[in-house]
């Protein structure tokens, strides 16, 4: 079996979820994911569905992913580990961890066009939203308690008016 060089964490967007190897000819399928062309063609030929969503896929709907190709081409050549894949690795699920335990490839959402700064923006968004939500919750509780306190004070001091209608 061929030895696969470890893949760095920043290269995970450049790895085919079927072969677990760096892209050489990446394509985007109708499910929005990027695959190595030969691997997804073989998968569609045998299964006719997306490896992730199980929705039907058609080979003629595959589009080249120039962004992933450019990113893969800009990688340092010393870490390039692509070689023609064999039958034993082409159908490996992305949920199966490779032997070297260095490639987390189980992804959701679209692979194409992902920005490197997305992760930082997401963390910043969470760091802002969580405290705001906590502050709103605390304010809501305080207002609720104050309303309860003042409503009970007003209901005790206000005399109740009863209307008597004589019956004939």
Protein Blocks (a to p, Z undefined) as FASTA:
>chain_A
ZZdddddfklmmmccfklopacfbdcddfkopacdfklmmmmmmmnopafklopacdfkl
pccdfklmmmmmmpcfklpcbdcddfklmmpcfkbccfklpacfbdgdjfehpafklmmm
mmmmmmmmmmmmmmmmmmmmmmmmmmmmmmmmmmmmpccdddddddZZ
